[in-house]
Amino acid sequence: MGKSLCNHPHSHPPPSRGKVGLTAQSHQTRSRGLPGNQRVKKLGPTPDKRPGMKPMKSLVRQQQGAAALEFALVAPLFLILFFGVLDFGLAMYAKGLITHASQEGARYGTIYHLSPPTTGDIQGYVQRYLSDAKFSQPVTITVTGAGGASGTPLTVRVDYIYRFLGLPSFLAGWGDSLNLSAETVKRLE
């Protein structure tokens, strides 16, 4: 009687009789189910009858509540960080654009022309440069030294007030705008 009732190629000892919590049925009978009203004794205590343990549904609800609380705490910080990166990225883009515009205006004003460019010519050139770059925000363009003698300095300054888009103004010490300026000085040829 050393043979098992199981026809599977893997080998395991036949089920033992008399151990607590185990049934005296073969692997085949357990996998197929029992005919009729026969009942199988469960291998361990049921989850509801364990002393000091909460039911599984309660634990899942507590974990979902903890995840919602963590999200509620982290989401505002994430949004502030996201809009901060976005706003400062746009501000630095605007700073680079007005810096390049002031350099182009100074270069235009210092190269040799038959008739030297006037302050209005240089301001118009800088404004066209910004328009071509699709920068339609109002800027202040200040030009000093236009039309002077060769070797004298020409200064082109572009001022722009950047208004924050999404960064909350409730952060301590921060306003809702940032003053950006770029100044280029070159010598007339």
Buried (B, 14 or more C-beta within 10 A) or exposed (E): EEEBEBEEEEEEEBBEEEEEEEBEBBBEBEEEEEEEEEEEEEEEEEEEEEEEEEEEEEEEEEEEEEEEEEEEEEEEEEEBEEBBEBBBEBBEEBBEBBBBBBBBBBBBBBEEEEEBBEBEBBBBBBBEBBEEEEBEEEBEBBBEBBBBEEEEEBBBBBBBBBEBEEBEEEEEEEEEEBEBBBBBBBEBE
